[in-house]
Amino acid sequence: MRDFFSGVRMFGRGLGILLRKPKLLLLGALPAVLTTLVLLGGMIALVYLIDDVAAAVTPFADDWSDTWQAIVRVVAGIGLVGASLVIGMITFSALTLAIGGPFYEMIAEKVEDDLDGPPGVVDLPWWRLLWLGIRDGLLLVLRSLLFTIPLVVAGFIPVVGQTVVPVLLALVTAWFLALELVAVPFYRRGMDLRQRRTALRERRGLAIGLGLPASLLCMIPLAAIIVMPIAFVGGVLVAHETLSGRAESPRAQRPGNQIRPRAQ
């Protein structure tokens, strides 16, 4: 539990850092604004077309009575919107960090300069950061679906669906969001997604302590525009805490597990 509360405090420290450096807050908010507009447009379109979409995914109910057909399709519509909100939250962080890769690298550099600086910085071009952000973000979204879809379905189970499932869903979302938030500091050290997961798995409580308040606050409409840069700075602090004093394992030193820097 100590690691969990440390992660929550690092989220709070991210807010304090950005309040002292409002230019960094503005810089980090710009990609979040663009992503918000894209995902908000998609969500509005889904809600507008939800009747047709619910009918399309429940063709087996076409011959049922009007009452049962309506019940099944209302439940399907609620499930689709709920799943879209969860997936949108995870996709939001992936898209924001991919689009804002150069911006967030600059923020990470300034934040870590105030600490003791990261060892062995890898000089990556902006297009490389964009590609890594899109690739790893997509992998994390697909992996998260393996957990979130069954949990969303389980949410319709009486009692369990209203008590245990929301807690598990919040923890899963927090974990995958934390993996996104620490991406840039790991990239700057030449470390890929596999090494990121391995490092955070050893400090899972720290990661969830960062991701949980960030994911919950992102559920407030438009709050993600401000929450994302705060959570990202918290992610820089979590990555720094996780990696400082951590000797690289032989596996981490294998060329196949590292990001190759561009040729000088």
Long-range contacts (C-beta under 8 A, 24 or more apart in sequence): 1-205, 2-205, 3-203, 3-204, 3-205, 3-206, 3-209, 4-205, 4-206, 4-208, 4-209, 5-209, 6-205, 6-206, 6-209, 6-241, 7-178, 7-205, 7-206, 7-207, 7-208, 7-209, 7-210, 7-211, 7-212, 7-234, 7-238, 8-209, 8-210, 8-212, 8-213, 9-209, 10-206, 10-209, 10-210, 10-234, 10-237, 10-238, 10-241, 11-209, 11-210, 11-213, 11-214, 11-230, 11-231, 11-234, 12-234, 13-233, 13-234, 13-237, 14-229, 14-230, 14-231, 14-232, 14-233, 14-234, 14-235, 14-236, 14-237, 15-230, 17-111, 17-114, 17-233, 18-229, 18-230, 18-233, 21-110, 24-107, 24-110, 24-111, 24-229, 24-233, 25-226, 25-229, 25-230, 27-103, 27-106, 27-107, 27-229, 28-100, 28-103, 28-104, 28-107, 28-228, 28-229, 28-232, 28-233, 29-225, 29-226, 29-228, 29-229, 30-100, 30-103, 31-96, 31-97, 31-99, 31-100, 31-103, 31-104, 31-228, 32-96, 32-100, 32-224, 32-225, 32-226, 32-228, 32-229, 33-225, 34-99, 35-92, 35-95, 35-96, 35-99, 36-92, 36-222, 36-224, 36-225, 38-95, 39-88, 39-91, 39-92, 39-95, 42-88, 43-84, 43-85, 43-88, 46-80, 46-81, 46-84, 47-81, 50-77, 50-80, 50-81, 51-77, 53-77, 53-80, 54-80, 75-156, 79-152, 79-153, 79-155, 79-156, 82-152, 82-155, 83-148, 83-149, 83-152, 85-219, 86-148, 86-152, 86-169, 86-173, 87-141, 87-144, 87-145, 87-148, 89-173, 89-177, 89-215, 89-218, 89-219, 90-140, 90-141, 90-144, 90-148, 90-173, 90-176, 90-177, 90-180, 91-137, 91-141, 92-218, 92-224, 92-228, 93-137, 93-177, 93-180, 93-181, 93-228, 94-133, 94-134, 94-136, 94-137, 94-138, 94-140, 94-141, 94-180, 95-137, 96-228, 97-133, 97-137, 97-180, 97-181, 97-183, 97-184, 97-232, 98-130, 98-133, 98-134, 98-137, 99-130, 99-133, 101-126, 101-129, 101-130, 101-132, 101-133, 101-184, 102-126, 102-129, 104-184, 104-232, 105-129, 105-184, 105-187, 105-188, 107-229, 107-232, 107-233, 107-236, 108-184, 108-185, 108-188, 108-232, 108-236, 109-188, 111-233, 111-236, 111-237, 112-185, 112-188, 112-236, 112-240, 115-240, 116-244, 118-185, 118-188, 118-189, 118-240, 118-243, 119-189, 120-189, 120-190, 121-188, 121-189, 122-187, 122-188, 122-189, 122-190, 122-259, 122-261, 123-261, 123-262, 123-264, 124-187, 124-188, 124-259, 124-261, 124-262, 125-262, 128-262, 129-184, 129-187, 132-183, 132-187, 132-259, 133-183, 136-183, 136-192, 136-193, 137-180, 139-193, 140-176, 140-179, 140-180, 140-193, 143-176, 144-172, 144-173, 144-176, 147-172, 148-172, 148-173, 170-212, 170-215, 170-216, 171-208, 171-212, 173-211, 173-215, 174-207, 174-208, 174-210, 174-211, 174-212, 174-214, 174-215, 175-204, 175-207, 175-208, 175-211, 176-211, 177-211, 177-214, 177-215, 177-231, 178-207, 178-208, 178-210, 178-211, 178-214, 178-235, 178-238, 179-207, 180-235, 181-210, 181-211, 181-214, 181-231, 181-232, 181-234, 181-235, 181-238, 182-207, 182-235, 182-236, 182-238, 182-239, 182-242, 183-235, 184-232, 184-235, 184-236, 185-235, 185-236, 185-239, 185-240, 185-243, 186-239, 186-243, 187-259, 189-243, 190-258, 190-259, 190-261, 191-252, 191-257, 191-258, 191-259, 192-257, 192-258, 192-259, 194-257, 195-252, 195-257, 195-258, 198-249, 198-251, 198-252, 199-242, 199-243, 199-246, 200-242, 202-242, 203-238, 203-241, 203-242, 206-238, 206-241, 206-242, 207-238, 210-234, 210-235, 210-238
